[in-house]
Amino acid sequence: STHQNNINHVPQQQAFLQNACPSDSVLHNGECLSSGFAIPSTTESVSFQENGTLSLDESRALAARAEDFHWTFWPECYSSATTPEPVCVFTDQSFADGRGIFIVTTSKLAHQMLKKPAFADPKNALNRINKHSNPPFIQYEFPGKGRGLVANKTLNRGDQIFASTPLLITNPVSYEILETERLRLAHRGVDTLPPSSKASFWALLDHFKGDPVDDRINTNAFEIEIDGVSQYGVLPEIAMLNHDCRPNAAYFWDEETLSHYVHATETILPGQEITITYINNERSREKRVKNLKANWGFECSCSSCSAHPFFVAESDARVEQIAELAGYLDDWTPASKATPEMAEALLSLYVQERLHASMGVAYKHAAEAYSSFGERDMAIRYARLAVEYVVLDKGFRDRDVREMQSMAKDPSMTWSWKKRVGHKRANAGCEHAH
Ligand SMILES: C[S@@+](CC[C@H](N)C(=O)[O-])C[C@H]1O[C@@H](n2cnc3c(N)ncnc32)[C@H](O)[C@@H]1O
């Protein structure tokens, strides 16, 4: 379908430069070409320097000359029949005190991103971010899973391990242009990063051994949401953390500061590896292993994946029971069988299963279950714990965090208060309806 591609994929230099070329043409290789112009199929080219892109010096000069133009380089862009606008690479070398960032997206979305406090008010937004001196860990090489981070001091639950901004963000729209063009944008992005960030990028693991840039992105990217769109971000610090199905740290993405935060979710002693989860762990071993293989391409070697079949079966049974109890607790109909005792069983299963990093949801269930029977103090107890845990994996601005903060203040003002008073409460002794 090379023909098809030549017709549909007209490489365009950014639409912003409206005034640089007449409206019926595009800027290409420093020249205005009629928009019917199509460069030769890039599939035949080996070098990314070919095919007439602006040199870095040219695009830097062009960006400097343009009025009100935030980015360090004039963006290289490509479009296809399905892209709403050309997809371009936008680099800001001065972002986050010179750490730099490149973003592969449309100009409209790139412009929208500039409104985030991380770009608009970095002094305040980023004052706690990217501070990597005196880290609470050292890097260590583990046989079978590569580099990882090991605590060099005791970390308590809630301690920040690091918080950092991505070196790159790619929007899913970039998959709508030709693969060769998508790769050119990614390579261009890496070439435009400041030297130390470029070095951190190249030091990342390339697990799949394909295109060296794409491979590093695929091996290390995390899903991040910006303005309702799920995108990929690469952060060299968090990329050093290995996966464990029973991790001792959690991370969240904060859209306002465009930062990724990592915190301990339990006590981590010096010498212990700091781990996060790459997947949803509240599933059977078989499903977890399959998911890691399919999406990350590795055989999980964590202790709960490599346990003896007896222990695997026990663990799977607990995970299944967690889902069953959560199902009851989520039932808010008059026929609901949910009780606070169920929530206690749920909490106990989370602890036994060592799912500390995801305890937040269990504490929320417990807080609501007690609130629904009008038990104020127990609701407060668990609402406080829910806030403490949920924030570590959902972030400061999460809805559940706010809800649990309100419950901790005054359960009687929340929607669940006394919702189930009068429901049968098995094992609780007192069964009379109020
Ligand atoms: C984001 S990187 C983590 C850092 C990596 N170990 C390194 O040296 O750069 C992800 C890669 O680490 C390895 N890895 C992470 N967790 C693992 C685990 N639980 N079992 C086996 N390999 C793992 C896999 O090769 C995976 O593709």
PDBQT file of the ligand as one rigid body, heavy atoms in Angstrom, charges set to zero:
ROOT
HETATM    1  C1  LIG A 501      10.993  -0.427  33.250  1.00  0.00    +0.000 C 
HETATM    2  S1  LIG A 501      12.290  -1.613  33.103  1.00  0.00    +0.000 S 
HETATM    3  C2  LIG A 501      12.827  -1.844  34.765  1.00  0.00    +0.000 C 
HETATM    4  C3  LIG A 501      14.340  -1.666  34.896  1.00  0.00    +0.000 C 
HETATM    5  C4  LIG A 501      15.155  -2.716  34.180  1.00  0.00    +0.000 C 
HETATM    6  N1  LIG A 501      15.382  -3.869  35.041  1.00  0.00    +0.000 N 
HETATM    7  C5  LIG A 501      16.470  -2.132  33.675  1.00  0.00    +0.000 C 
HETATM    8  O1  LIG A 501      17.524  -2.748  33.874  1.00  0.00    +0.000 OA
HETATM    9  O2  LIG A 501      16.435  -1.058  33.076  1.00  0.00    +0.000 OA
HETATM   10  C6  LIG A 501      11.323  -3.048  32.725  1.00  0.00    +0.000 C 
HETATM   11  C7  LIG A 501      12.123  -4.288  32.434  1.00  0.00    +0.000 C 
HETATM   12  O3  LIG A 501      12.734  -4.799  33.618  1.00  0.00    +0.000 OA
HETATM   13  C8  LIG A 501      12.633  -6.228  33.663  1.00  0.00    +0.000 C 
HETATM   14  N2  LIG A 501      11.742  -6.614  34.787  1.00  0.00    +0.000 N 
HETATM   15  C9  LIG A 501      11.045  -5.772  35.569  1.00  0.00    +0.000 A 
HETATM   16  N3  LIG A 501      10.357  -6.430  36.527  1.00  0.00    +0.000 NA
HETATM   17  C10 LIG A 501      10.611  -7.728  36.356  1.00  0.00    +0.000 A 
HETATM   18  C11 LIG A 501      10.163  -8.914  37.024  1.00  0.00    +0.000 A 
HETATM   19  N4  LIG A 501       9.320  -8.905  38.064  1.00  0.00    +0.000 N 
HETATM   20  N5  LIG A 501      10.617 -10.107  36.560  1.00  0.00    +0.000 NA
HETATM   21  C12 LIG A 501      11.470 -10.149  35.503  1.00  0.00    +0.000 A 
HETATM   22  N6  LIG A 501      11.914  -9.071  34.831  1.00  0.00    +0.000 NA
HETATM   23  C13 LIG A 501      11.500  -7.865  35.243  1.00  0.00    +0.000 A 
HETATM   24  C14 LIG A 501      12.042  -6.645  32.325  1.00  0.00    +0.000 C 
HETATM   25  O4  LIG A 501      13.106  -6.890  31.447  1.00  0.00    +0.000 OA
HETATM   26  C15 LIG A 501      11.284  -5.403  31.882  1.00  0.00    +0.000 C 
HETATM   27  O5  LIG A 501      11.155  -5.320  30.492  1.00  0.00    +0.000 OA
ENDROOT
TORSDOF 0
